[in-house]
């Protein structure tokens, strides 16, 4: 068995193992009662529940609800819904209302989560850790004069000095372009350079250890807030799980709290709430200016507190200014997620602060919108909560599937007509792509809550043409190589080297279009982009692990290698009447081509050799003798 044959068989075995693994996992889910053989259907095909929410300000509030506030509310609700595992939900604004449509029959907990009002809290930071689970708490007994370590210690000794030795984790500091602890907060119009008192010795931390129930916190930045409950919550919190990035309970404002930074970049343990959203009047964003009024080229977010909030914020910044990292930071928590945790660089008593960092204009605007929305004394009232029927229903789904089957049948007919038995390879490849796609979508429906919409069905139908195109490119390359006189085995090898570049380039364009569409679109269009991208990836998998290896094996069979007329590789169908067999021998598929003198090429060469043998002493000439006369000698190749 040749090396090429072994490689082809190994590829087929790998593909078989992948397919078996997909349907094996799905079977395990079905037997356990957690999965179904068919994918879940989206709102347009299965119906669901529609909730209409009306934002209402507290009585006596002088603020107004703007369109940006509604859009921010939609983003908060969408994060909650995505975190709860519900896919293909539709969340839109309709006038001054917010319409939430959830597919299927969502549980009451999800409905309650949607109608909760977002809360904004300011909490002092105690610990910043890596986003994964089992992140240990730094040792508060470490010597404050020692070199800080980036890996916190899990040990804590009662009665020791409680100065921490941990800096923000690399995952937090490296994300300065988004929202991180490397940002700073200063008084509006003041220099970002720390005030003179910032050089003072760090304030001594309480001589208590985390988890010591007898310890009483001296202030909100005390390590005594790290009791056993908070320690366990912090260590078990997994910020790589999307469920922890939105819609979490804000917890008791009078105790410590653990939460994830936005986008899951880090997780924080914090003290009790010191400032609430209603203490913040407004937040705006814009270009940062220096003390001389010149632009620095960066962007900042400006905070404006009311009188009570200004007093609270002054007390907070006074205390945090002289603490070590990360306790010189305060966390801004919106809807259970830390949206920023800047370092305090100044004592701010006038109620006007500025958060600076490596913001882009869009990032600064987003943070300002989040702060302004969280500062609104806003609640969401449920105006209606009713079950809705499918907007398209089973009838439209049935018609879509029928359209797909018709298209697939026409592709089968074309393949058989154009490629004869070779078309069976196309049909087998399409069947494998379809079965693999179905299995993957069913797995995603079980594991990630994915739901198939009618737009997703359209993406699957479009993918039939994309997949068939790859096979056509490959087969036509093989036929081109055969027309040039190669044997089938040689033609398959040369055609694959040329065709795979074309196939990869074509699929790369389709995948790029799908990814771009998914990133920029919303709603059902994203379902179309998702299925198109998924089938494009599976097309590459099947072409490399099934179509090409199968052709390598078929090229070594007598039926295909000798060009049977039903193989799709018949020389007469390809426009070449003879098949070169090596050492000057040819096999004729029909009558060999004849020249004007009535001789075939082989007969003319034989006549030339006889003429040369009969006159060995004759001078070389450019003519050969034929039964019909003298003709110019042609190329004998």
Residue, then its C-alpha position, 0 to 999 in steps of 0.5 A: x500500500x502506497x504512502x498516498x493511499x495510507x494518507x487518504x485512508x487516514x483522512x477518512x478515518x479522522x472524518x469518521x471519528x469526528x462525525x461519530x463524536x458529534x452524534x455520540x455527544x448528541x446521543x448522550x444528551x438525548x438519553x440524559x433528557x437534556x438535549x433533542x435530536x432536532x435544533x431549537x427553533x427561534x422566535x419566528x418559527x416557534x413563537x415565545x413570550x413578549x414583554x413590553x417594558x415602560x421606563x418610569x422615573x421616580x416621582x419628583x425627579x427633574x431628569x428626562x429619559x433620552x433615546x440614549x438612555x433607552x438604548x443603554x437599557x436595551x444593552x443592559x437587558x440584552x446582556x442579561x438575556x445572553x447571560x441567562x443562555x437564551x439565544x435569538x431574543x429580540x430586544x428593541x425600542x418602540x417609541x418610549x417602550x422597550x419590547x423584549x421577545x423571548x423564544x420558546x417558554x422562558x422560565x419566570x426567573x428570566x422574565x423577572x431578570x428582564x424587568x429589573x432596573x439597573x443599579x449603579x454603585x461605587x465600592x472600594x476595591x480590596x483585591x483584583x484577581x485573574x478572571x478564572x476560578x480558584x483565584x487566591x486572595x493575597x496575604x494581608x500579612x505581607x510586609x508593605x515595604x516588600x516588593x509587591x507580587x503579581x501572584x497573590x497568596x491564599x494564606x492569611x494570618x490573624x493578628x498580622x499587619x494587613x497590608x496587601x502585596x498584590x498588584x492588579x493582575x496582568x489581565x487587568x492592566x493589559x486591557x487599558x484600552x477598554x476599562x481597567x484599573x490603570x485609569x485614574x480619577x482626578x479633579x476636573x481641571x486638575x493635573x493627573x499628577x498625584x497631589x503632594x499628600x499622595x506621597x505619604x506613607x500608606x495608611x496602616x491596614x487593620x490588623x485582622x485577617x480575611x475570614x476572621x468573624x470577630x474582626x470589625x471593619x474600621x472603614x470600607x477599605x478594610x480587609x475585614x470585609x473579606x469574610x468567609x462568605x466573600x472569600x468563597x464567592x471571590x474564589x469560585x467566581x468565573x469571569x470567563x462564563x458569560x452568565x457572570x457578565x450581566x444581570x447578576x444580583x447586586x448583593x447587600x450594599x452593606x457588605x462586601x461584594x465580588x464581581x467581574x470586570x466588563x468583558x471578563x478581563x478580571x474579577x474584583x473583591x470590594x467593600x460595601x457601597x459608599x456612593x449610589x447612582x442617585x448621588x451622581x447627577x450626570x456624566x459626559x465625555x470629551x477630549x481631555x485638556x491640560x491645565x493650560x487648556x490645550x488638548x492632550x489628544x486623549x479622551x476623558x469621562x467627566x462626573x458631576x455629583x450632587x451636594x450629598x454625593x460630592x461630600x461622600x466622594x470627597x471622603x472616599x478619595x481622601x481615604x483611598x489616596x494614601x492606600x496601596x494598590x489596588x486599595x487606592x482604586x474604587x469600582x463602579x458597578x453597573x448591573x452586577x458588572x464592574x465597568x471601571x475601577x480607576x486609581x485615585x490621584x487627587x483628593x476631590x471635594x468639589x464633586x467634579x471628577x474626571x476619569x482618564x485613560x487610554x480611551x478611544x472616543x467611542x469607549x469614553x462615550x460608552x462609559x459616560x452613557x453607562x454612568x448616566x443611565x445608571x444614575x437615572x432614578x429609573x424603574x422598568x414597569x411591565x405593561x404586558x406579558x403575553x405568549x405570542x404565536x410564531x410570526x412565520x410558523x411551521x408552514x413557512x419552515x416547511x416551505x423553506x425546507x422544501x425549497x432546500x430539498x428541491x435545490x439539493x435535488x437539482x444539484x444532484x441531477x446536475x452532478x450526475x448529468x455532468x460528471x456521471x459516476x463522479x457525481x456520486x462523490x459530490x452527492x456523498x460529500x453534500x450528504x456528509x456536510x448536511x449531516x455534520x451541520x445538522x449534528x453541530x447545530x443540534x449540539x449548539x442548541x443543547x450546549x449554548x441555547x442556539x435557536x435556528x431561525x428562518x434566516x438561519x435556514x436560508x443560510x443553510x440553503x445558500x451553503x449548498x451552492x457554496x459547497x457544490x462549488x468546491x467540488x466543481x472546481x476540483x473535478x474540473x481541475x482533474x479533467x483539465x489535467x487529463x486533457x493534457x495527457x496525464x494518467x488519472x492518479x497523476x491528474x488527481x495529485x496535480x489537480x489537488x495542488x492547484x484546486x485547493x488554493x482556489x477552494x481555500x480562497x473562495x471559502x475564506x471570502x465566504x467566511x469573511x463575509x459571514x463574520x463581518x455580517x455577524x459582527x455588524x448585524x442584529x436579529x435574524x440577519x446574524x442567524x443567516x451569517x452564523x449558519x453560512x459561516x458554519x457550513x463554510x468551515x464544514x465545507x473545508x473539513x469535508x473537502x480535505x478529509x473526504x472528497x480528496x481522499x476518496x478521489x485518491x482511492x477511486x483513481x486506483x480503481x479500474x473503472x475510473x483509471x481506464x476512463x469508463x464511459x460512465x465514469x465521467x472521465x472518458x477521454x472522448x467526453x473530455x475531447x481527447x481521443x487517445x490516452x497515452x500509456x508510456x513508452x510510445x504506446x497509446x490506447x485508442x478510445x475510438x478511431x485514431x485521428x488521421x492526417x490528410x494522407x490517411x495515416x495515423x501519427x504512429x503509422x507515419x512514424x513507422x514509415x519514416x523509420x522504414x525509409x531511413x533503414x532502407x537508405x542508410x547512406x542517404x544524406x539526412x533530409x527534412x522529408x519522409x517517404x509515405x505511400x502518398x508522396x514526400x512530406x515535411x518531417x514533423x515533430x515525432x513527440 
